[in-house]
Amino acid sequence: MDLHNPKSGVCLPISDLPRVVVIGAGFGGINFIKKIRNKPVQIILIDKNNFHQFQPLLYQVAIAGLEPDSIVTPIRKLFHGYNNFNFRMAEVIEIDHSNNKVITNIGWVQYDYLVIATGSVSNYYGLDNIEHSSVGLKDIRDSLDIRSWVLQNLEKAVITCDDIEKDALTNFVIVGGGPAGVELAGALAEFKKYLLHKDYPELAKDWMRIYLIEAADRLLNVMSPKSSNHALKVLQKLDVTILLNTAVKDYDGHTVLLADSETLKARSLIWTAGVKGYFPKGIPDNIVVRGSRLKVDEYNKVQGLDNVYAIGDVAAQVSEDLPRGHPLLAPVAIQQGDQLGENIMSLIKDGKYKKPFIYKDKGSMATIGKNSAVVEVGKKQLSGWLAWVMWSTVHLFSITGFKNRLIVGVNWMIRYINYEKANRLIIRPFEPDENVLEKQDNLKRKAMDNSALVAKSC
Ligand SMILES: Cc1cc2nc3c(=O)[nH]c(=O)nc-3n(C[C@H](O)[C@H](O)[C@H](O)COP(=O)(O)OP(=O)(O)OC[C@H]3O[C@@H](n4cnc5c(N)ncnc54)[C@H](O)[C@@H]3O)c2cc1C
């Protein structure tokens, strides 16, 4: 195989086929590639991880319900046998759209067509202290950090004779009452209800408190008030303390400061209060819309840039009906990936797109512990056990790979019978202080990048 690597270019096979470079192996990127993998194009997929992750079940890894391996799939395995497919594990740092190049930490890559599918990151709304001292729930590393953090704090609570510290160690604060926060709170509450007394008989049940804090006046505010009320009742029954109309202003690793100047002592805070689109440097500011997303047209082409497309969480298809674009959901990314695959192939073959993207809304759902969920499809709403069965079935069949589906299914069956969570292991201890330093470094780097950009534009 002929390989091309002039100086700093990434080593890649030489090909006469049009080169399609995809950044991001999430739902959007993977589904886009599935559409074009057997077509006459050279595909280069770049991702900073060598795996694709199933984000909807991250919370189950965080609360020791599933092993991480069961919700991630190696990217290379997904595309075995396709000669036109090339994966390079790298982080894209910049898009040089005037020269049709992406700059990565391992060199640059030239493209004929570029698809940005970089997803989103936690949004801390400029609350730097919270960003330093909390953990988000955005990828598998976050899940493992949360798992270790929860278990470590319980271990520390058993050791200390200082009741004030014991209280802070056993207070678990989740900020954000959207689906991720609700699901996490439900799972943590069940951990407390069914396992705390068995694993930590030294800790009376009252020691562990779970707080779910939401700035809006109801939980799940992307769903109907009926679903919100159901979630509220189920979580209250599970003994979760829910604070609505309450914004979190600050957190230093010890004290949570609320908007009304009330404080709460807690040694852990999990942030699920929002996400924003993420993309590498080099994109003109006028293309970036609210929520840090890239403005795309009905064919997912990034406004004003030649041969550059964006799909999934990072893309905003803004219209009169949808002033903020489509919701940041897996089905949007999947459907956009599929449609863009067809459109790019049609463009290469016939010089025109096949059809504009139209989102088929399949509804929304969230689970609140075992046996309870809320499901909304169109105007139909369902809650309780049947909704939970629907939630479980949809999620089980959406997981990538037969083996993963089987492992998750068996795990769920065992847990349905006896509530056992087999993975209560601190394999990779989480050091919040080290995390703080790492995050401070990242912030410093971000600040330097920003000032470099400002300097450049001056
Ligand atoms: C906790 C949680 C629960 C969720 N639950 C649901 C749910 O129940 N139902 C639902 O529909 N949606 C859910 N979502 C939302 C859903 O997961 C996202 O909408 C979906 O993943 C978006 O897909 P994407 O392809 O745009 O991005 P992602 O799936 O996030 O993929 C982005 C990819 O880009 C890579 N990447 C990013 N930057 C770079 C870079 N600079 N260089 C190289 N690679 C890069 C990342 O490593 C990643 O692989 C949930 C999300 C979270 C976080």
Ligand as a Chemical Component Dictionary entry (heavy atoms), coordinates in Angstrom:
data_LIG
# 
_chem_comp.id                   LIG 
_chem_comp.type                 NON-POLYMER 
_chem_comp.pdbx_formal_charge   0 
_chem_comp.three_letter_code    LIG 
# 
loop_
_chem_comp_atom.comp_id 
_chem_comp_atom.atom_id 
_chem_comp_atom.alt_atom_id 
_chem_comp_atom.type_symbol 
_chem_comp_atom.charge 
_chem_comp_atom.model_Cartn_x 
_chem_comp_atom.model_Cartn_y 
_chem_comp_atom.model_Cartn_z 
_chem_comp_atom.pdbx_ordinal 
LIG C1  C1  C 0 -25.330 11.447 30.067 1  
LIG C2  C2  C 0 -26.020 11.577 28.738 2  
LIG C3  C3  C 0 -27.220 10.909 28.525 3  
LIG C4  C4  C 0 -27.876 11.031 27.308 4  
LIG N1  N1  N 0 -29.054 10.354 27.116 5  
LIG C5  C5  C 0 -29.677 10.430 25.932 6  
LIG C6  C6  C 0 -30.874 9.691  25.696 7  
LIG O1  O1  O 0 -31.363 8.979  26.564 8  
LIG N2  N2  N 0 -31.455 9.783  24.459 9  
LIG C7  C7  C 0 -30.919 10.569 23.463 10 
LIG O2  O2  O 0 -31.464 10.619 22.370 11 
LIG N3  N3  N 0 -29.803 11.284 23.668 12 
LIG C8  C8  C 0 -29.161 11.229 24.862 13 
LIG N4  N4  N 0 -28.012 11.954 25.071 14 
LIG C9  C9  C 0 -27.524 12.837 23.997 15 
LIG C10 C10 C 0 -26.776 12.059 22.915 16 
LIG O3  O3  O 0 -25.840 11.205 23.504 17 
LIG C11 C11 C 0 -26.105 13.062 21.991 18 
LIG O4  O4  O 0 -27.103 13.863 21.407 19 
LIG C12 C12 C 0 -25.327 12.344 20.886 20 
LIG O5  O5  O 0 -24.274 11.594 21.440 21 
LIG C13 C13 C 0 -24.768 13.335 19.868 22 
LIG O6  O6  O 0 -24.038 12.644 18.912 23 
LIG P1  P1  P 0 -22.815 13.340 18.139 24 
LIG O7  O7  O 0 -22.387 12.385 17.091 25 
LIG O8  O8  O 0 -23.202 14.705 17.738 26 
LIG O9  O9  O 0 -21.694 13.518 19.248 27 
LIG P2  P2  P 0 -21.022 12.473 20.241 28 
LIG O10 O10 O 0 -21.796 11.208 20.279 29 
LIG O11 O11 O 0 -20.806 13.202 21.507 30 
LIG O12 O12 O 0 -19.609 12.166 19.551 31 
LIG C14 C14 C 0 -18.607 13.144 19.402 32 
LIG C15 C15 C 0 -17.303 12.434 19.086 33 
LIG O13 O13 O 0 -16.346 13.408 18.691 34 
LIG C16 C16 C 0 -15.094 13.118 19.259 35 
LIG N5  N5  N 0 -14.342 14.380 19.314 36 
LIG C17 C17 C 0 -14.759 15.551 19.867 37 
LIG N6  N6  N 0 -13.856 16.505 19.682 38 
LIG C18 C18 C 0 -12.836 15.963 18.988 39 
LIG C19 C19 C 0 -11.602 16.465 18.479 40 
LIG N7  N7  N 0 -11.234 17.752 18.627 41 
LIG N8  N8  N 0 -10.775 15.617 17.829 42 
LIG C20 C20 C 0 -11.125 14.326 17.642 43 
LIG N9  N9  N 0 -12.297 13.804 18.103 44 
LIG C21 C21 C 0 -13.143 14.596 18.753 45 
LIG C22 C22 C 0 -15.448 12.549 20.621 46 
LIG O14 O14 O 0 -14.384 11.763 21.140 47 
LIG C23 C23 C 0 -16.683 11.722 20.283 48 
LIG O15 O15 O 0 -16.345 10.409 19.920 49 
LIG C24 C24 C 0 -27.324 11.829 26.277 50 
LIG C25 C25 C 0 -26.107 12.495 26.485 51 
LIG C26 C26 C 0 -25.465 12.373 27.709 52 
LIG C27 C27 C 0 -24.153 13.069 27.927 53 
# 
loop_
_chem_comp_bond.comp_id 
_chem_comp_bond.atom_id_1 
_chem_comp_bond.atom_id_2 
_chem_comp_bond.value_order 
_chem_comp_bond.pdbx_ordinal 
LIG C1  C2  SING 1  
LIG C2  C3  SING 2  
LIG C2  C26 DOUB 3  
LIG C3  C4  DOUB 4  
LIG C4  N1  SING 5  
LIG C4  C24 SING 6  
LIG N1  C5  DOUB 7  
LIG C5  C6  SING 8  
LIG C5  C8  SING 9  
LIG C6  O1  DOUB 10 
LIG C6  N2  SING 11 
LIG N2  C7  SING 12 
LIG C7  O2  DOUB 13 
LIG C7  N3  SING 14 
LIG N3  C8  DOUB 15 
LIG C8  N4  SING 16 
LIG N4  C9  SING 17 
LIG N4  C24 SING 18 
LIG C9  C10 SING 19 
LIG C10 O3  SING 20 
LIG C10 C11 SING 21 
LIG C11 O4  SING 22 
LIG C11 C12 SING 23 
LIG C12 O5  SING 24 
LIG C12 C13 SING 25 
LIG C13 O6  SING 26 
LIG O6  P1  SING 27 
LIG P1  O7  DOUB 28 
LIG P1  O8  SING 29 
LIG P1  O9  SING 30 
LIG O9  P2  SING 31 
LIG P2  O10 DOUB 32 
LIG P2  O11 SING 33 
LIG P2  O12 SING 34 
LIG O12 C14 SING 35 
LIG C14 C15 SING 36 
LIG C15 O13 SING 37 
LIG C15 C23 SING 38 
LIG O13 C16 SING 39 
LIG C16 N5  SING 40 
LIG C16 C22 SING 41 
LIG N5  C17 SING 42 
LIG N5  C21 SING 43 
LIG C17 N6  DOUB 44 
LIG N6  C18 SING 45 
LIG C18 C19 SING 46 
LIG C18 C21 DOUB 47 
LIG C19 N7  SING 48 
LIG C19 N8  DOUB 49 
LIG N8  C20 SING 50 
LIG C20 N9  DOUB 51 
LIG N9  C21 SING 52 
LIG C22 O14 SING 53 
LIG C22 C23 SING 54 
LIG C23 O15 SING 55 
LIG C24 C25 DOUB 56 
LIG C25 C26 SING 57 
LIG C26 C27 SING 58 
# 
